[in-house]
Amino acid sequence: VKTGIAILAAAFPTVTVSDEMPKVRPLRMIRVSQVNGARPNPVSSVHRLLIEIYAPHTVVEQMCADASAALRNSGGVAFGGVFSRGWSGEQGPVDDPDPDVTDLSRWQFHGDLTLAVP
């Protein structure tokens, strides 16, 4: 999750990127959660991440596309000392309104972030 946050924070320097919803919700936010994972071999770990984009409806779709691109382009780069082997298996995005957040749109997608194991 920390590496996913680092990748997206680098791509969205003015947007809150976190693994939890802050008490004071910003106008634009990306929440990263791990929903599954695996260790396919001794040198890699695969993390199934759920990416939720909260933003006004006029920009949420573009933010989702930009977040997807940032993750796809992360392969071969180290973030916070962790080497990304790449992003794959993406599903979505889908428009999935959050019943607890009625003033912002929420779009989400998920995929596999493969990391080198130190």
Backbone torsions as a table, in degrees:
resi	resn	phi	psi	omega
1	VAL	NA	-42.1	-179.3
2	LYS	-61.2	-38.1	179.9
3	THR	-70.7	-40.1	175.0
4	GLY	-59.7	-42.2	176.8
5	ILE	-63.0	-43.2	-179.7
6	ALA	-62.3	-41.6	179.2
7	ILE	-62.0	-47.9	-176.5
8	LEU	-73.8	-33.7	177.1
9	ALA	-65.1	-35.8	177.2
10	ALA	-66.7	-34.6	-179.4
11	ALA	-80.7	-23.4	-177.7
12	PHE	-128.8	72.1	-173.8
13	PRO	-64.6	-19.4	-179.0
14	THR	-105.4	8.4	-177.3
15	VAL	-112.3	141.4	174.7
16	THR	-70.5	123.7	176.2
17	VAL	-122.9	122.0	-172.1
18	SER	-153.0	171.0	173.6
19	ASP	-99.5	4.5	176.8
20	GLU	-146.6	158.1	178.9
21	MET	-79.7	123.6	178.4
22	PRO	-68.0	155.7	179.4
23	LYS	-62.5	-38.6	174.0
24	VAL	-102.6	103.8	-173.3
25	ARG	-75.1	127.8	176.9
26	PRO	-76.4	169.4	-179.7
27	LEU	-70.3	-28.9	177.6
28	ARG	-133.3	132.8	-177.2
29	MET	-153.8	147.8	173.2
30	ILE	-122.4	126.3	176.6
31	ARG	-111.0	132.8	-178.1
32	VAL	-115.8	127.9	177.7
33	SER	-133.1	145.9	173.2
34	GLN	-93.3	127.9	-178.2
35	VAL	-112.8	-8.0	177.1
36	ASN	-171.7	172.6	178.5
37	GLY	-172.2	166.4	-179.6
38	ALA	-157.4	161.8	174.9
39	ARG	-124.4	85.1	-172.3
40	PRO	-69.5	-21.8	179.5
41	ASN	-158.2	173.2	-175.5
42	PRO	-67.6	-13.5	-174.9
43	VAL	-114.1	3.0	-178.9
44	SER	-137.0	149.5	168.9
45	SER	-129.3	142.6	-178.3
46	VAL	-115.9	128.5	-177.0
47	HIS	-120.4	115.5	176.6
48	ARG	-80.5	112.1	-175.8
49	LEU	-109.1	139.4	171.2
50	LEU	-100.8	124.1	179.8
51	ILE	-110.8	119.1	179.4
52	GLU	-113.0	126.6	-180.0
53	ILE	-108.6	119.8	175.3
54	TYR	-109.4	124.4	-179.2
55	ALA	-168.7	167.6	172.4
56	PRO	-58.5	149.1	-174.8
57	HIS	-59.7	-22.1	-178.0
58	THR	-74.0	-18.3	-176.6
59	VAL	-125.6	-9.5	-172.0
60	VAL	-63.1	-39.4	-179.0
61	GLU	-64.9	-43.9	178.6
62	GLN	-65.6	-40.0	177.0
63	MET	-60.9	-38.1	178.6
64	CYS	-64.0	-44.3	178.3
65	ALA	-63.8	-40.6	179.8
66	ASP	-68.3	-37.3	177.3
67	ALA	-66.0	-42.1	177.2
68	SER	-60.2	-45.0	179.1
69	ALA	-62.6	-41.1	179.5
70	ALA	-61.4	-42.5	179.0
71	LEU	-68.1	-42.3	178.3
72	ARG	-61.9	-34.3	-177.7
73	ASN	-88.4	4.7	-175.8
74	SER	-79.1	-17.5	-176.9
75	GLY	-58.9	134.4	178.4
76	GLY	87.8	6.5	-177.4
77	VAL	-122.8	144.1	175.1
78	ALA	-94.3	135.4	177.7
79	PHE	-125.2	116.3	-179.1
80	GLY	59.1	33.6	179.5
81	GLY	83.1	2.2	179.4
82	VAL	-111.1	128.5	-176.6
83	PHE	-87.4	123.8	177.0
84	SER	-86.3	126.7	173.8
85	ARG	-88.9	-12.0	174.8
86	GLY	133.8	173.5	-177.6
87	TRP	-117.4	134.1	-178.9
88	SER	-151.3	174.3	174.7
89	GLY	62.2	27.9	-176.9
90	GLU	-65.8	138.1	173.4
91	GLN	-127.7	137.8	-176.4
92	GLY	105.5	-171.1	14.5
93	PRO	-85.3	160.0	174.2
94	VAL	-131.0	146.4	173.5
95	ASP	-82.2	113.4	-175.0
96	ASP	-133.7	85.2	-177.1
97	PRO	-54.6	139.0	176.9
98	ASP	-90.4	118.4	-177.3
99	PRO	-64.6	-18.6	179.1
100	ASP	-92.1	-8.6	-178.9
101	VAL	-127.7	90.8	-173.5
102	THR	-91.1	-11.2	-177.8
103	ASP	-95.0	-2.4	178.5
104	LEU	-132.0	152.9	171.8
105	SER	-83.6	151.8	173.2
106	ARG	-128.4	121.8	171.3
107	TRP	-115.1	150.0	-179.8
108	GLN	-146.4	157.1	174.3
109	PHE	-150.8	166.3	176.1
110	HIS	-142.4	159.7	-178.8
111	GLY	-170.1	-178.2	-175.7
112	ASP	-107.1	120.5	174.3
113	LEU	-100.5	115.7	-179.2
114	THR	-97.5	128.7	-177.3
115	LEU	-121.7	150.2	172.6
116	ALA	-75.9	137.2	179.3
117	VAL	-89.8	125.4	-179.3
118	PRO	-69.2	NA	NA
